[in-house]
Amino acid sequence: MSTGTPESEGRFAEVRFRAMGTACHLIVTGGPEGLLDTLRQRVDELDWRWSRFRPDSELSRLNASPEEFMEVSQDTLTLIRRGIQGWKQTGGVFDPTLLGPLIRAGYDRDFDAVAAGPARGRSDLGAGCGGIVIREGAVRLPAGTGFDSGGLGKGLAADLVALQALRAGATGACINLGGDIRVSGAGPAGGGWTAAVDHPRLSSPLTLVGLADGGMATSTTLLRRWSLDGEQMHHLIDPVTGVPSAGPVEFATVVASEAWLAEVLTKAVMLNRSPEPLTVLRGTGAEGLVVTSDGRVSASGGFGAFIGDSALPERI
């Protein structure tokens, strides 16, 4: 998923860099000088707090001390709360405590290292989101459980950084962290923002989405995948089987009020084995589209409001 900047009628600034193991693209309209540098530092700070690949990160230290209350930053408290909220809202389909199965599938290092030399990881950790306790600025994980920030962290970071941009004086912001996008305020042309939904098998966007204020996330099993013993593996773990999902949906995009929620619901759509996977969005206020393994494209009833007069293909 990429972000577009309409022909500018006002001042805007942007920066591209890598953090959180992915490509980042920040765009702001208005605001003080140096704001992009501040926002980039904020992304780096959240990466440091939540990375499971840094032994000194807050999340790594939390995972290393189960059954003990550990004081954490407000950022990490928010991350844990959003993870629990997503788990409850999806009936456990989204589960941020699938760190163990993810490690056993081989995703125990930064993805570039995994792709360069796939190998099965070792972990005795299991799921246990329902056993997480938050008390007076501290978190306690249940024994045998690890918390994975994953896509949730990127979505929440996009929300937090966009909010910070507007509080600092920007008139608008578009924060794209590896395809988890949050937009707020005015775009460069004075209206909203446009984001492209990029499918790995297409040379041009599947569609363009217009957003005024909200979040969008995309998940797919076609990227971040590797082979182990002749078996295709990927990062999307099915909480029922504890192994990479083998469901019919290979690509999903969800638009929601916030990027963290779009990320949670995208995972729920991807893991829904129903003939109508988008039914999990009912009652959430979110809209989405899916592409199944046979190339069929379908969208929820309200998704058309985000793509205007454009028509989605029936197949790709």
C-alpha positions in Angstrom: 0.0 0.0 0.0 1.4 3.4 -1.0 0.4 6.9 -0.3 -0.2 9.5 -2.9 0.4 13.3 -2.7 -2.1 15.2 -4.9 -0.7 18.2 -6.8 0.0 20.7 -4.0 -1.9 23.9 -3.5 -0.1 24.6 -0.2 3.0 23.8 1.7 3.8 20.2 2.5 6.9 18.2 3.5 7.6 14.5 3.5 10.3 12.0 4.4 11.0 8.3 3.7 13.1 6.0 5.9 13.1 2.5 7.4 12.0 1.7 10.9 10.0 -1.1 12.5 11.5 -3.4 9.9 9.6 -1.7 7.1 9.4 1.3 4.8 8.0 4.5 6.4 6.6 7.5 4.6 5.5 10.6 6.6 3.8 13.6 5.0 2.7 16.7 6.8 1.0 19.9 5.6 1.8 23.1 7.5 3.4 22.9 10.9 6.7 24.2 12.3 10.1 23.7 10.8 11.7 20.5 11.9 8.4 18.7 12.6 9.3 15.8 10.3 12.5 15.2 12.2 10.5 15.2 15.5 8.0 12.7 14.0 10.7 10.5 12.7 12.4 10.4 16.1 9.0 9.4 17.5 8.7 6.5 15.2 12.2 5.4 16.2 11.3 5.7 19.9 8.2 3.5 19.4 10.4 1.0 17.5 12.8 0.9 20.4 10.0 0.4 22.9 8.2 -2.4 21.0 10.7 -4.3 18.9 10.9 -8.0 19.8 14.3 -8.2 18.0 16.0 -5.9 20.5 16.7 -7.5 23.8 16.7 -4.1 25.6 13.3 -3.0 24.3 10.5 -2.6 26.7 8.5 -5.4 25.1 11.5 -7.8 25.2 12.0 -7.1 28.9 8.3 -7.6 29.5 8.3 -10.9 27.6 11.4 -12.0 29.7 9.6 -11.5 33.0 6.2 -13.3 32.9 4.2 -13.5 36.1 5.8 -10.3 37.4 4.3 -6.8 37.2 6.6 -4.6 35.2 6.2 -0.8 35.0 6.1 0.3 31.4 5.6 3.5 29.5 2.2 4.9 28.6 3.0 4.0 25.0 3.4 0.3 25.9 0.4 0.4 28.2 -1.7 1.6 25.2 -0.2 -1.1 23.0 -1.1 -3.8 25.4 -4.6 -2.4 26.0 -5.2 -2.2 22.2 -4.0 -5.8 21.8 -6.5 -7.0 24.5 -9.3 -4.9 23.0 -8.6 -6.3 19.5 -8.6 -9.9 20.9 -11.9 -9.3 22.6 -13.5 -7.6 19.7 -12.6 -10.4 17.3 -13.5 -13.2 19.7 -9.8 -14.3 19.8 -9.3 -14.4 16.1 -6.8 -11.6 16.4 -4.4 -12.6 19.2 -1.2 -10.6 20.0 0.1 -13.4 22.2 1.0 -15.8 19.3 4.7 -15.0 19.6 5.6 -18.6 20.4 4.0 -20.1 17.2 5.5 -17.3 15.2 9.0 -18.1 16.5 8.5 -21.9 15.9 7.5 -21.1 12.3 10.9 -19.5 11.9 10.1 -15.8 12.3 12.6 -15.4 15.2 14.8 -12.7 13.7 14.4 -9.6 11.5 12.6 -10.7 8.4 15.6 -9.9 6.1 17.6 -12.5 8.1 14.7 -15.0 8.0 14.5 -14.7 4.2 18.2 -15.1 3.8 18.4 -18.2 6.0 15.1 -19.8 7.0 15.2 -22.1 10.0 12.7 -23.4 12.5 12.8 -21.5 15.8 12.5 -22.8 19.3 10.0 -21.6 21.8 7.7 -23.1 24.4 5.4 -20.0 24.5 1.7 -20.4 24.0 -1.3 -18.0 23.7 -2.7 -16.3 26.7 -4.2 -12.9 26.0 -7.0 -13.4 28.5 -4.5 -13.7 31.3 -2.8 -10.4 30.9 -3.2 -8.0 33.9 -2.8 -4.3 33.8 -2.5 -2.4 37.2 -1.4 1.1 38.0 1.0 1.6 35.1 2.3 -1.9 35.1 1.7 -5.1 33.1 1.9 -8.7 34.0 1.9 -11.4 31.4 0.8 -14.9 32.3 3.4 -17.7 32.5 4.3 -19.2 29.1 3.1 -16.2 27.1 4.8 -13.6 24.9 3.4 -10.5 23.4 4.1 -9.6 19.8 3.7 -6.0 18.7 3.7 -7.0 15.0 1.3 -5.1 12.8 -0.6 -3.8 15.8 2.4 -1.8 16.7 2.8 -0.3 13.3 -0.9 0.7 13.2 -0.9 2.2 16.6 2.4 4.0 15.9 0.8 5.6 12.8 -2.1 6.8 15.0 0.1 8.2 17.7 2.4 10.0 15.2 -0.5 11.5 13.3 -2.0 12.8 16.5 1.4 14.3 17.5 1.7 16.0 14.2 -1.6 17.8 14.5 -0.9 18.8 18.1 2.4 20.3 17.0 0.6 22.6 14.6 0.4 20.6 11.3 -2.8 21.2 9.4 -2.7 17.6 8.1 -0.7 14.4 8.3 -0.4 11.1 6.5 1.6 8.5 8.3 2.4 5.3 6.4 4.3 2.6 8.3 4.7 -0.4 6.1 1.2 -0.1 4.7 -0.5 0.8 8.0 -1.8 4.3 7.3 -3.3 7.0 9.4 -4.5 10.3 7.9 -5.8 13.4 9.7 -6.5 16.9 8.7 -6.0 18.6 5.3 -4.0 17.0 2.5 -1.6 19.0 0.3 -4.4 20.0 -2.1 -6.6 21.2 0.7 -9.0 18.2 0.7 -8.4 14.6 1.9 -5.8 12.1 1.2 -5.4 9.3 -1.4 -3.8 5.9 -0.8 -3.1 3.2 -3.3 -4.0 -0.4 -2.5 -1.1 -2.3 -4.0 -1.5 -6.1 -4.7 1.8 -8.0 -5.0 0.7 -9.6 -8.3 -0.3 -6.3 -10.0 2.0 -3.7 -11.6 -0.5 -0.9 -10.9 -2.8 -0.3 -7.8 -5.8 -2.5 -7.3 -7.7 0.6 -6.4 -7.3 4.1 -5.0 -8.9 4.9 -1.6 -9.9 8.4 -0.6 -9.6 9.1 3.1 -10.5 12.2 5.1 -9.6 11.1 8.7 -9.1 7.5 9.6 -6.9 4.4 9.2 -6.2 1.8 6.6 -4.3 -1.5 6.8 -3.5 -4.3 4.4 -2.4 -7.8 5.1 -1.3 -10.6 2.8 0.2 -14.0 2.9 2.0 -13.3 -0.4 4.8 -11.3 1.3 6.9 -12.0 4.3 7.0 -15.7 3.5 9.7 -18.3 3.4 10.1 -22.0 2.8 11.0 -24.6 5.4 11.4 -28.3 4.5 9.5 -27.7 1.3 6.6 -26.0 3.2 5.6 -22.4 2.5 5.5 -20.4 5.7 4.3 -16.8 6.4 3.8 -14.4 9.3 0.0 -14.8 9.7 -0.6 -17.4 12.5 -4.0 -19.1 12.8 -4.8 -19.1 16.6 -6.8 -22.3 16.2 -4.0 -24.4 14.6 -1.0 -22.5 15.9 0.7 -22.6 12.4 0.6 -20.2 9.4 -2.9 -19.7 8.1 -4.0 -21.9 5.2 -7.3 -20.1 4.6 -8.7 -19.0 1.3 -8.0 -15.2 1.7 -4.6 -14.2 0.6 -5.0 -10.4 0.6 -7.2 -8.0 2.6 -7.5 -4.2 3.1 -9.6 -2.6 5.8 -10.6 1.0 6.3 -11.5 2.0 9.9 -11.6 4.9 12.3 -8.0 4.3 13.4 -5.0 2.4 11.9 -4.6 0.0 14.9 -8.2 -1.1 14.5 -7.9 -1.5 10.7 -4.8 -3.7 11.4 -6.7 -5.9 13.9 -9.7 -6.3 11.6 -7.6 -7.0 8.6 -6.1 -9.9 10.4 -9.5 -11.1 11.4 -10.7 -11.0 7.8 -7.6 -12.9 6.6 -8.2 -15.6 9.2 -12.0 -15.9 8.6 -12.6 -19.3 6.8 -16.2 -18.3 6.0 -17.3 -18.2 2.4 -17.9 -14.5 3.2 -14.9 -13.4 5.1 -15.9 -9.7 5.3 -18.8 -10.6 7.6 -16.4 -10.1 10.5 -16.6 -6.3 9.8 -20.3 -6.1 10.5 -21.1 -3.7 13.4 -17.5 -2.4 13.5 -18.0 0.7 11.2 -15.1 -0.6 9.1 -15.2 -1.5 5.4 -12.8 -3.7 3.4 -11.9 -5.7 0.4 -10.4 -9.2 -0.1 -8.7 -11.2 -2.8 -8.9 -15.0 -2.5 -6.4 -17.5 -3.7 -8.3 -18.0 -6.9 -8.0 -14.3 -7.7 -11.6 -13.3 -6.9 -12.1 -9.8 -5.6 -14.9 -8.8 -3.3 -15.7 -5.8 -1.1 -18.1 -5.0 1.8 -21.2 -3.0 1.0 -19.8 0.4 2.1 -16.3 0.1 0.6 -17.5 1.9 -2.6 -17.8 5.1 -0.7 -14.0 5.2 -0.5 -13.3 4.6 -4.2 -15.8 6.9 -5.8 -16.6 6.1 -9.4 -13.9 3.5 -9.7 -14.9 -0.2 -10.1 -13.1 -3.1 -8.6 -12.2 -6.0 -11.0 -14.0 -9.2 -10.4 -10.7 -11.1 -10.6 -7.1 -10.3 -10.9 
